[in-house]
Structures are given as structure tokens and as C-alpha cells.
Amino acid sequence: MAYFIQFEDKSLGENTSLATLAGVKANFSSLTNIVLTNHASDLHDKYANSGVKTVLYQDENFTVRDLAQTAEFLFNLLKNSNDTYIFEDSKLGNLVAARLAAKLAVPFIPSISNIKVGPNSVSLSREIDSTKVVRLSHLKGKGVISVAINGVVEKAKAEVSEKPMTISAEEPATYVEKRDAGNDLLFAKTVVAGGKGLQDAEGFKPLEQLADKLDASVGATKAVTDVGWLPVSRMIGISGVSVKPDIFYSFGIAGAVQHTTGMDQSKHIIAVNTDPTAPIFKLADYGIVGDANQVIDQLINLV
């Protein structure tokens, strides 16, 4: 049994993951679609034609902004089952999925591109970086995954039911149009990241100044956080967070796959490194062969 979990917040417009639902449906013979929403009455026809049994959990005060409360509701709903819980591979999907997996104390495997369901386990494939290398994982029990799988939406009648839910935040949440450098990396539209090429902890002070001017968040490689130049929460890569900003600045980072896996989906990548053969330049839209510290100083003066 598997559950595909979606969110429909009318203040954010129509949800677009029906294609992902169709892709998941093609892989699981027994699938239930769970939708947390604040306008269930508008969604019955949409999901009645999806071909997947759907349960609409309705709360007129629900908002996807309350991530902790949303994860808590899902935990209480699913904690006694032993199934696979599937989210769309998006910022929102991964944020809630990670919280749910932590609460359930089960594995979380993000960004799955292929699923094979066997009699005793679920085989999950994920592409590594921009290479043709694929990481294969096996989920033998309860687990949480996020998927980047689309399918063809074929209209087929399905059972749709509605149930009440209550998700109440301790403090009112509000949308924030502009986020500063102190915000979580996962929400940043611009990221400035530094590697060991910045020499020492002092080298990150100018980077933080640049982040302030660009309204960006500061990231780092594992090598940087391992030596304590920045906290572990700033680590980007396999062992840290994955980011998909509009602009990603890479300063003094060679571009090992352990790091680039966490940022290779950025819309625009600008890299600065003294080594013209550094792997980061293969990902970069724009590259500068030069001293990262000097380039940072020049940018601070230009912005």
C-alpha cells in the first residue's frame, strides 16, 4: 500500500501535481491519494476523474505555511500504518516529507526518478548530479520518498471522500515576499556559497557582507562546516540540504559530486575558482578563473 500526499491551498492557486499522481499510480497497484486542503468542495470533480481513490482532508484555516503542524497531522494520521508515503519532489514536498520521516523514525529518500515495486521491497533510483550514474536504494518497510515522476493523466472514475481536519498554528503565519540572508537556504532565491578556497573563517565575513547586499543566503561545502568555519545548517550537498535558487554563486568550490548534488538544479550558476579545470565549471553558466576573495570584494563594491 502507498499514499501520495498533496496540498491544495486556494491562496496559492491550483495544485499542479496531477501528472505526478498519474506517474505514481503507474507504479503502485494499491494507492490512496491524500489531499490536505482549505477548499475541498472545489476539488471533488478534479480528483473524481483521476482514477485514484482520494481522501480530501478539509480545514478552512489550513495553509501550507504551517509546516510543523502539517507534519504533525500527517504523523498522527499515518503512524500506525506500515506503508510507503510519497510526496512530489518540490521544495514544499521535501520540507514536509523530511519532517514526517523524522517523526516516524523511518528513512527519507528524496528526488526519486524511477520506482520498481517488488514482492518484498520497493527499489528506488535517483540520478547523481548531471552524470549517468544512478544510485539504487531498497525500501523494505515503512518509508518516505519524494518523486520526480510524471505520467499521462487518463480520466477514470475514482472514489472521493471528505474528512474534517484541524491544523492550528501556535502563532499566525504570514507570507513573506522578500527574505534576507538569515533565512533558511531552502527558501532562498539567491545563494552565495563558499568552499575551502576562501582560506579560513575570516574569508566568510566578506561573503556574508555580499549576501546582505544581494538579499541572499550563505551556503558552504562539507569541508567548510567540518572545520567549523560555518555551522552545519549551512552545508549544501548529499550530507546537507539541497537548494534550487534562481542564482547560485560558487566561490572557491572545486565542485565535488558530494556538493553539487545539492545545488545542480539551480537556474543559473556562477562559479569562481583559481583552477580552470575545476569540475564546478562544467555546471556553471558563467565562470571566472580567479581568486574568489578578490572577486567577492569587487562585487561588494559594485552592488
Disulfide bonds with the S-S distance in Angstrom:
none
